[in-house]
Every structure is written in C-alpha cells, then in structure tokens.
C-alpha cells in the first residue's frame, strides 16, 4: 500500500474514532443463486482487488496485524490474523480463514461475530428492550450481547446432562434447536450462528425457530455456505436406528462445550433459503458485505436474514 494512501486511511480511522463514528458498511441483499451469479459477474474487478489485497496481507505466512475499527469495542484496534483453520491455498501458500481468524485483541471476537453485532444493531435495528435468543452462552459474543441487551437469553446444547430448559451448576441453559422449550411467539429476534450444520433435521430446527419468534420477528443466521451451489451437501445423516451414517469424510467443528468438537452434517447451498421460505419465513435474503476498515476480510462475507410472517 503506498505511503500516502496508508496515511490517509489511518488518519480517516483516527478521525472516525474521535467523532465516535463507525465506518460505513455497504451491504448487498441477494435472494437466490441467480441473483448471486449476476452479482458476481458485475463485481469481478472489485472482488479481484480485494483478493489481491488480502493475498498481500497474508504473504508472510505468519500471524500479522491490521489496523481497523472494532464495532463492538467502538474503537480503533490492531486486528490479529493467523492461519489456524486455513483450508485454502494459492500457489501452495495458505490463505487465512478470514471468517474465523481476524481477531480483536480487546473483545476477543472474530470477523464473523463482530459483524453479527453490527448487523443486529444497524440492519435489524434491535433495541435494548427487545426479547432476544441466541443459541450460545459460553462465548465472547454472548457476553458482549448480554451487556448490550437487557432481555437476552442464551443456551448451549448439553445433551442428556440435564433436561432441556434447565440450567446446570454453571448457569448454562440446555436447549436443542429442534425441540425448544420456549412458548410460541416469545422472541423479537433469534440469533443462530454456525449451529444448523450440526443438526441432522434442519426442517425441525427451522420450524422451532419460526414457532418461538414473534410475528414480524427477525432471524439472523450464519452457516458454512457453498455460494456457487444450490443443493446442500449432506456429509452425514441418521439411519432408522438413530445411528450416524457418514457419506463424506467426517468433519468436526470447534465446540465451546466439548473438546471433541461437533460433527458437521451438511454444508448449505442456496436451497436453504427456499427451505426457510417453505417454513413460512418472509424477506429471506443473504447479506453480502466486506470492509477492511472494520476488519471484515474474506472478499465477501455472508449472513442470512429473515422475518416471521405477520
């Protein structure tokens, strides 16, 4: 990056901090695969520029730092990025897992979780007095949200440790996304981040989320997404006896409640949005966003929003 441009960018970030202003975040709403393909065709030069910039940042193949504005912290920080969970290479060089490994040293949240708070507050316009449910409770994201929203309910999946709806000795509530213990029409907003891929029965999970949302309530959802595919890629399923049948090499994701990790049953394509519409959700859209000023790298990040019908 030329010195003059670097100086202008850092001065701009400093000015935003002094004015207590968050850098603007441009968001593109996409409803289906056809719209996404048209968007990709129209964005080739922009995406190429982002891709080349990110490759330059990661050229050392070692942990590196970038200045930016952390939305949850409301301040300029130095984000740290390493190569943990890197699954992509270019010219035999690893590419960071931008979604998971651009970390703020203050709040300890990554690209995906920091952005979820900004989208919740600025796109969904969540208010402090709203009833909000998030399907996690032992994460930095939950702790940050607890300080911002007075009526936040969180939970983890603890299996048979205790009955669903109860809390363990550490105050962690046990819930299954396919059989929630909440009454109908309870929550203004439901947050579900990287959970559905670990659920063998996605339809049941979507129906439960829909049931406990208030009419016109909002869902903010993230999943590992196959952006160029319509169909979901099923990695594992349950047979008639409830035993796991692996269709692809088993893949386990990190789980804050267990060292063994959590099995991934599927990676999602655009058919997920149609599944949501069949459940009854309206205004189902994929939000596309990127911002080097906010530390949202990865050429283009994705998160799904939807509403319960009125």
Buried (B, 14 or more C-beta within 10 A) or exposed (E): EEEEEEEEBEEEBEEBBEEEEBBEBEBBEBBBBEBBEEBBEEBEEEBEEBBEBBEEBBEEEEBBEBBBBBBBBEBBBBBBBBBEEBEEEEEEBEBBBBBBBBBBEEBEBBBBBBBBBBBBBBBBEBEEEBBBBBBBBBBBBBBBBBEBBEEBBBBBBBEEEBEBBEEEEEEBBBBBBBEBBBEEEBBBBBBBBBBBBBBBBBEBBBBBBBBBBBEEBBBBBBBBBBBEBBEBBEBBBEEEEEEEEEEEEEBEBEBEBEEEEBBBBBBBBBBBBBBBBEBBBEBBBBBBBBBBBBBBBBBBBBBBBBBBEE
